[in-house]
């Protein structure tokens, strides 16, 4: 099958074999995946329960209490704070970011928009490189295979990984997502400008957790032949390589902070200070890894999609993404993101609902907001014809023109504990703290 992707006046062609059709759409979870997750869950429950005393002690330390002294919850008991911490982690978005297009100058390690709109599920790296063999990179495969066999205890492939496995073998391996623990507006932007956020109820039964990105861990702390490049200061001895689940993860909370060197107080400030403090660039790498021992089926698994304004707004790809969301009943959210340079500090808190795409049961969309959105889209589109790669200041100015014109009920913020009763359908709150909820009849 040949898939066509339009980017401005450029057309990219992807040759994808017929294996990508419905005939090879995997089950929600295979028997092997369920066995691997069962063993992880059994161990995680025991470790999570055992970690509670140390967490309660930490939450009563003078250092932590000083870190949260400006917050309304400063005088809450340690048990109340632990419950709040647990619940906030559970409702933090599970997101997988990908690029909207293929760049010949960069290695492609994930699906693109062209592949997304023609697939019935999301490919992991093994499936992608089986369907498009020219994308296979043994360096990447070595890191992923080591993590999956040694950290996660998935069985090795029958053959050497110098060549891609078969599609059915690849489907047994996990699909990688992240817990957006720092409430970054664009999700996990270091991996691309489209963030697919998953329904909590879909993800919970098949998800296992790691306190950091296991690819970074293997590069910095592992012993893989030919892999020794580490640009981060990771405290490798702070994690004993145990896994968690979305139910049992207490034993990962402190290791997650100690691996990177941040504090729970900083996390509480990001969650509960109003407005939230800005984030340094390094925070974008300090997510928890959340992996599916199962398949991310389309459209059933996707709660909403975040589009990066400076990569997709006013573009041909942006139009394709809007149409995909409309066709599948998926809400589309635009985020400003930030100037992703290591020296920059960004707020990373600005989002609004696409008024042309999203039709939600408790959100009224006015004709005026559609008109303002359409006009700014046309202006940006026209600009891009003469300036294909405008500066960050252009995007910031465009956002500052449009965002205030969107009404308060389209401005979105990540939810906090207790704000919404249904955290499966209600995925954000607006400026007035009203829950923004999907139409249940549109989702599985």
C-alpha positions as CSV (number, residue, x, y, z in Angstrom):
1,X,0.0,0.0,0.0
2,X,1.2,3.5,-0.7
3,X,0.4,6.3,1.7
4,X,0.6,9.9,0.8
5,X,1.5,12.7,3.2
6,X,1.3,16.4,2.1
7,X,3.5,18.9,3.9
8,X,2.9,22.3,2.2
9,X,3.9,21.6,-1.4
10,X,6.1,18.5,-0.5
11,X,4.7,15.0,-0.8
12,X,6.3,12.1,1.0
13,X,5.5,8.5,0.0
14,X,5.6,5.6,2.4
15,X,5.6,2.1,1.1
16,X,3.9,0.0,3.7
17,X,3.2,-3.7,3.1
18,X,-0.3,-5.1,3.2
19,X,0.6,-6.6,6.6
20,X,-0.4,-3.2,8.1
21,X,-4.1,-3.8,7.3
22,X,-6.8,-5.2,9.6
23,X,-5.7,-8.8,9.1
24,X,-2.8,-8.3,11.5
25,X,-4.4,-6.0,14.0
26,X,-3.3,-7.4,17.3
27,X,-5.5,-8.3,20.2
28,X,-5.9,-5.9,23.2
29,X,-3.4,-8.2,25.0
30,X,-1.8,-11.5,24.1
31,X,-1.3,-14.4,26.4
32,X,2.4,-13.8,26.6
33,X,1.9,-10.2,27.5
34,X,-0.6,-11.0,30.2
35,X,1.8,-13.5,31.7
36,X,4.7,-11.0,31.8
37,X,2.4,-8.3,33.4
38,X,1.0,-10.8,35.9
39,X,4.5,-11.5,37.2
40,X,5.3,-7.8,37.4
41,X,2.0,-7.0,39.2
42,X,2.5,-9.7,41.8
43,X,5.9,-8.3,42.7
44,X,4.9,-4.7,42.4
45,X,2.1,-5.1,45.0
46,X,4.4,-6.5,47.6
47,X,7.1,-3.8,47.0
48,X,4.5,-1.0,46.8
49,X,3.0,-1.9,50.2
50,X,6.5,-2.2,51.7
51,X,7.4,1.3,50.5
52,X,4.7,3.1,52.4
53,X,6.5,3.7,55.7
54,X,9.5,5.3,54.0
55,X,7.2,7.5,51.9
56,X,5.3,8.7,55.0
57,X,8.5,9.4,56.8
58,X,9.8,11.4,53.8
59,X,6.6,13.5,53.6
60,X,7.1,14.5,57.2
61,X,10.7,15.6,56.8
62,X,11.5,19.3,57.5
63,X,13.0,19.6,54.0
64,X,9.8,18.5,52.2
65,X,7.6,20.5,54.5
66,X,9.7,23.6,53.7
67,X,9.4,22.9,50.0
68,X,5.5,23.0,50.2
69,X,5.2,25.7,52.9
70,X,3.5,28.1,50.4
71,X,0.8,25.7,49.3
72,X,-2.7,25.3,50.8
73,X,-1.9,21.7,51.7
74,X,1.2,22.5,53.7
75,X,-0.2,21.4,57.0
76,X,-1.9,18.2,55.7
77,X,-0.9,14.9,57.3
78,X,1.7,12.7,55.7
79,X,-1.0,10.1,55.0
80,X,-3.2,12.7,53.3
81,X,-0.3,13.9,51.2
82,X,0.6,10.4,50.2
83,X,-3.0,9.7,49.1
84,X,-2.9,13.0,47.1
85,X,0.4,12.1,45.5
86,X,-0.8,8.6,44.5
87,X,-4.1,9.9,43.0
88,X,-2.4,12.7,41.1
89,X,0.1,10.3,39.5
90,X,-2.8,8.1,38.5
91,X,-4.7,10.9,36.8
92,X,-1.6,12.4,35.1
93,X,-1.9,11.9,31.3
94,X,-0.4,8.9,29.6
95,X,1.0,10.2,26.4
96,X,2.9,9.1,23.4
97,X,4.4,11.8,21.1
98,X,5.4,11.2,17.5
99,X,6.5,13.4,14.6
100,X,3.8,14.4,12.0
101,X,6.2,13.8,9.1
102,X,9.3,11.9,8.0
103,X,12.5,13.9,7.7
104,X,15.2,12.4,5.4
105,X,17.8,14.0,7.6
106,X,16.7,12.3,10.8
107,X,16.3,8.7,11.7
108,X,12.6,7.7,11.9
109,X,11.9,5.6,15.0
110,X,8.1,6.0,15.2
111,X,5.0,6.3,13.2
112,X,4.2,9.5,11.3
113,X,0.8,11.1,10.6
114,X,0.7,9.4,7.2
115,X,0.9,6.0,8.9
116,X,-1.3,6.9,11.8
117,X,-4.3,7.8,9.6
118,X,-4.1,4.5,7.7
119,X,-3.6,2.1,10.6
120,X,-5.9,0.3,13.0
121,X,-3.4,0.4,15.9
122,X,-0.2,2.1,16.9
123,X,3.0,0.3,16.0
124,X,5.9,-0.3,18.4
125,X,9.4,0.0,17.0
126,X,9.6,-3.7,16.0
127,X,6.3,-3.6,14.1
128,X,7.2,-0.3,12.4
129,X,10.6,-1.6,11.2
130,X,9.1,-4.9,10.0
131,X,6.6,-3.0,7.9
132,X,9.2,-0.5,6.7
133,X,12.5,-2.3,6.9
134,X,14.6,0.6,5.7
135,X,13.9,2.3,9.0
136,X,15.6,-0.4,11.1
137,X,18.6,0.8,13.2
138,X,20.5,-1.9,15.0
139,X,21.8,0.7,17.6
140,X,18.2,1.5,18.6
141,X,17.1,-2.2,18.4
142,X,20.0,-3.1,20.8
143,X,18.9,-0.7,23.4
144,X,15.2,-1.6,23.2
145,X,15.8,-5.3,23.1
146,X,18.1,-5.2,26.2
147,X,15.5,-3.2,28.2
148,X,12.7,-5.5,27.1
149,X,14.5,-8.8,27.8
150,X,16.6,-7.9,30.8
151,X,14.5,-5.2,32.6
152,X,11.0,-6.4,31.6
153,X,11.6,-10.1,31.2
154,X,10.0,-10.5,27.8
155,X,11.4,-13.6,26.0
156,X,14.2,-13.0,23.5
157,X,13.4,-13.1,19.8
158,X,14.2,-16.4,18.1
159,X,16.8,-14.8,15.8
160,X,19.6,-12.2,16.2
161,X,18.4,-8.6,16.2
162,X,20.6,-7.6,13.4
163,X,17.4,-8.0,11.3
164,X,13.9,-7.0,12.3
165,X,11.7,-9.8,13.9
166,X,8.5,-10.9,12.2
167,X,5.4,-8.8,12.7
168,X,3.8,-11.3,15.1
169,X,7.0,-11.5,17.2
170,X,7.1,-7.7,17.3
171,X,3.5,-7.5,18.4
172,X,4.4,-9.3,21.6
173,X,6.7,-6.5,22.7
174,X,5.5,-3.4,24.6
175,X,4.3,-0.1,23.3
176,X,6.0,2.9,25.0
177,X,4.2,5.8,26.5
178,X,5.0,8.3,29.3
179,X,3.3,9.6,32.4
180,X,3.3,13.4,31.8
181,X,4.2,13.9,35.5
182,X,5.2,17.5,35.0
183,X,2.0,18.6,33.3
184,X,3.8,19.7,30.1
185,X,1.2,21.2,27.7
186,X,2.5,19.5,24.6
187,X,2.9,16.1,26.3
188,X,6.3,14.6,25.7
189,X,7.6,17.0,23.0
190,X,11.1,15.7,22.7
191,X,9.6,12.9,20.6
192,X,7.5,15.0,18.3
193,X,4.7,17.4,17.8
194,X,1.7,15.1,18.1
195,X,0.8,13.8,21.5
196,X,-1.7,10.9,21.7
197,X,-3.2,10.8,25.2
198,X,-4.8,7.5,26.2
199,X,-7.9,6.7,28.1
200,X,-7.0,5.7,31.7
201,X,-9.5,2.9,31.7
202,X,-8.1,1.5,28.5
203,X,-4.5,1.8,29.7
204,X,-4.7,0.6,33.3
205,X,-5.1,-3.1,32.8
206,X,-2.1,-3.4,30.4
207,X,0.3,-0.8,31.8
208,X,3.6,-1.3,33.7
209,X,5.7,1.5,35.0
210,X,9.4,2.5,35.2
211,X,10.6,5.5,37.2
212,X,12.5,6.9,34.2
213,X,13.0,6.4,30.4
214,X,14.5,2.9,30.1
215,X,16.3,3.9,26.9
216,X,18.1,6.6,28.8
217,X,18.7,4.3,31.7
218,X,20.3,1.6,29.4
219,X,22.5,4.3,27.7
220,X,23.7,5.8,31.0
221,X,23.6,2.8,33.4
222,X,23.6,-0.3,31.3
223,X,26.4,-2.4,29.8
224,X,25.5,-2.7,26.2
225,X,28.3,-3.2,23.7
226,X,28.7,-0.1,21.6
227,X,26.3,2.0,23.7
228,X,28.1,4.3,26.0
229,X,26.9,7.8,25.2
230,X,25.2,9.5,28.2
231,X,24.5,13.2,28.3
232,X,22.7,13.1,31.6
233,X,23.8,12.9,35.2
234,X,21.8,9.8,36.3
235,X,22.3,8.3,39.8
236,X,22.1,4.7,38.6
237,X,22.3,3.1,42.0
238,X,19.0,4.7,43.1
239,X,16.8,2.2,41.2
240,X,16.9,-1.6,41.7
241,X,15.2,-2.2,38.4
242,X,11.8,-3.1,39.8
243,X,8.6,-2.3,37.9
244,X,5.3,-0.9,39.0
245,X,1.7,-0.7,37.7
246,X,-0.9,2.1,37.8
247,X,-2.2,0.5,40.9
248,X,1.1,-0.4,42.7
249,X,3.9,2.1,42.3
250,X,4.8,3.5,45.8
251,X,8.2,1.9,45.5
252,X,9.0,3.9,42.4
253,X,8.2,7.4,43.8
254,X,11.4,8.1,45.6
255,X,13.7,6.4,43.1
256,X,12.2,8.5,40.3
257,X,13.3,11.6,42.1
258,X,16.7,10.3,43.2
259,X,17.6,9.0,39.7
260,X,17.4,12.5,38.3
261,X,18.0,14.6,41.5
262,X,14.7,16.5,41.7
263,X,12.4,16.6,44.8
264,X,8.8,15.7,45.5
265,X,8.5,19.3,46.7
266,X,9.2,20.5,43.2
267,X,6.6,18.2,41.8
268,X,4.0,19.4,44.3
269,X,4.8,23.0,43.3
270,X,4.2,22.2,39.6
271,X,0.9,20.5,40.4
272,X,-0.6,22.7,43.1
273,X,0.9,26.2,42.9
274,X,-1.2,28.7,41.0
275,X,0.1,29.6,38.5
276,X,2.5,26.7,38.2
277,X,6.2,27.6,38.2
278,X,8.0,27.4,34.8
279,X,10.1,24.3,33.9
280,X,13.7,24.0,33.0
281,X,14.5,22.1,29.8
282,X,15.7,19.0,31.6
283,X,12.2,18.3,33.1
284,X,11.1,17.2,29.6
285,X,13.2,14.0,30.1
286,X,12.1,13.4,33.7
287,X,8.9,11.6,33.0
288,X,7.9,8.1,34.2
289,X,7.9,5.5,31.5
290,X,4.6,3.7,31.1
291,X,4.6,0.7,28.8
292,X,1.6,-1.2,27.4
293,X,1.9,-5.0,27.7
294,X,-0.8,-4.9,25.0
295,X,-1.9,-3.0,22.0
296,X,-2.9,0.6,21.5
297,X,-5.9,0.1,19.2
298,X,-7.3,2.9,17.1
299,X,-9.4,4.9,17.8
300,X,-10.5,3.1,21.0
301,X,-7.4,3.8,23.0
302,X,-7.0,7.5,22.3
303,X,-8.7,10.0,24.7
304,X,-7.5,13.1,22.8
305,X,-4.6,14.4,20.7
306,X,-2.3,17.3,21.5
307,X,-0.9,19.2,18.5
308,X,2.1,21.5,18.8
309,X,1.2,24.9,17.6
310,X,4.6,25.8,16.0
311,X,4.7,22.5,14.1
312,X,1.2,22.0,12.8
313,X,-1.0,25.0,13.0
314,X,-1.8,26.4,9.6
315,X,-0.2,23.5,7.8
316,X,-1.3,20.8,5.5
317,X,-0.4,18.2,8.1
318,X,-2.5,20.2,10.6
319,X,-5.5,19.9,8.3
320,X,-4.9,16.1,7.9
321,X,-4.8,15.7,11.7
322,X,-8.0,17.7,12.1
323,X,-9.7,15.4,9.6
324,X,-8.4,12.3,11.3
325,X,-9.7,13.6,14.7
326,X,-13.1,14.5,13.2
327,X,-13.5,11.2,11.5
328,X,-12.7,9.3,14.7
329,X,-14.5,11.5,17.2
330,X,-11.2,12.4,18.9
331,X,-10.9,15.8,20.6
332,X,-8.0,17.9,19.3
333,X,-6.1,20.2,21.6
334,X,-3.5,22.9,20.6
335,X,-0.5,23.6,22.8
336,X,2.0,26.4,22.6
337,X,4.8,24.3,24.0
338,X,8.1,26.1,24.4
339,X,11.3,27.1,22.7
340,X,12.9,23.8,23.1
341,X,16.5,24.8,23.7
342,X,18.5,23.6,26.7
343,X,19.0,27.2,28.0
344,X,15.3,28.0,28.0
345,X,12.8,28.0,30.8
346,X,9.2,27.7,29.7
347,X,5.8,27.8,31.3
348,X,4.5,24.9,29.2
349,X,0.9,25.4,30.4
350,X,-1.0,26.9,27.5
351,X,-3.7,24.8,25.7
352,X,-7.0,25.3,24.0
353,X,-9.6,23.1,22.4
354,X,-9.8,23.1,18.6
355,X,-13.2,24.7,17.9
356,X,-13.4,23.3,14.4
357,X,-12.9,19.6,15.4
358,X,-14.1,19.0,18.9
359,X,-17.7,18.5,19.7
360,X,-18.0,17.6,23.4
361,X,-21.1,17.1,25.5
362,X,-20.5,19.9,28.0
363,X,-18.6,22.4,25.8
364,X,-20.4,25.1,23.8
365,X,-18.5,26.4,20.8
366,X,-19.5,29.7,19.4
367,X,-19.4,30.8,15.7
368,X,-17.1,33.7,16.8
369,X,-14.4,31.3,18.1
370,X,-14.5,29.3,14.9
371,X,-14.2,32.5,12.9
372,X,-11.2,33.7,14.9
373,X,-9.5,30.3,14.6
374,X,-10.1,30.1,10.9
375,X,-8.7,33.6,10.3
376,X,-5.5,33.0,12.2
377,X,-5.1,29.7,10.5
378,X,-5.4,31.4,7.1
379,X,-2.9,34.1,8.2
380,X,-0.3,31.5,9.3
381,X,-0.8,29.4,6.2
382,X,-0.2,32.4,4.0
383,X,2.9,33.3,6.0
384,X,4.3,29.8,5.7
385,X,4.2,30.0,1.9
386,X,6.9,32.7,1.9
387,X,8.6,31.9,5.2
388,X,8.6,28.1,5.6
389,X,10.5,28.1,8.9
390,X,9.5,31.2,10.9
391,X,11.2,32.0,14.2
392,X,9.8,31.0,17.6
393,X,8.8,34.6,18.1
394,X,6.5,34.4,15.1
395,X,4.7,31.4,16.7
396,X,4.5,33.1,20.1
397,X,3.0,36.2,18.6
398,X,0.5,34.2,16.6
399,X,-0.5,32.3,19.7
400,X,-0.8,35.5,21.7
401,X,-3.2,36.8,19.0
402,X,-5.4,33.8,19.0
403,X,-5.4,32.4,22.5
404,X,-7.2,35.5,24.1
405,X,-9.8,35.3,21.4
406,X,-10.7,31.8,22.4
407,X,-13.4,31.8,25.1
408,X,-12.6,30.7,28.7
409,X,-14.4,27.4,28.1
410,X,-11.9,26.4,25.4
411,X,-8.8,27.2,27.5
412,X,-7.7,23.9,29.0
413,X,-5.7,22.9,32.0
414,X,-4.7,19.4,33.3
415,X,-7.0,18.1,36.0
416,X,-6.1,17.9,39.7
417,X,-7.3,15.4,42.2
418,X,-11.0,16.0,43.0
419,X,-11.8,18.3,40.2
420,X,-13.7,15.8,38.0
421,X,-15.7,12.7,39.0
422,X,-15.0,10.8,35.8
423,X,-11.3,11.0,35.0
424,X,-11.7,8.6,32.1
425,X,-14.0,10.8,30.0
426,X,-13.2,14.2,31.6
427,X,-9.6,14.9,30.5
428,X,-9.1,18.6,31.4
429,X,-10.7,21.6,33.0
430,X,-11.3,25.0,31.5
431,X,-10.5,28.5,33.0
432,X,-13.6,28.3,35.2
433,X,-12.6,24.8,36.5
434,X,-15.5,23.2,34.6
435,X,-14.6,19.6,33.5
436,X,-14.2,19.1,29.8
437,X,-15.5,15.7,29.0
438,X,-15.8,13.5,25.9
439,X,-19.0,12.1,24.6
440,X,-19.3,8.6,25.9
441,X,-21.1,7.3,22.9
442,X,-18.1,8.3,20.7
443,X,-15.7,6.2,22.7
444,X,-15.2,2.5,23.5
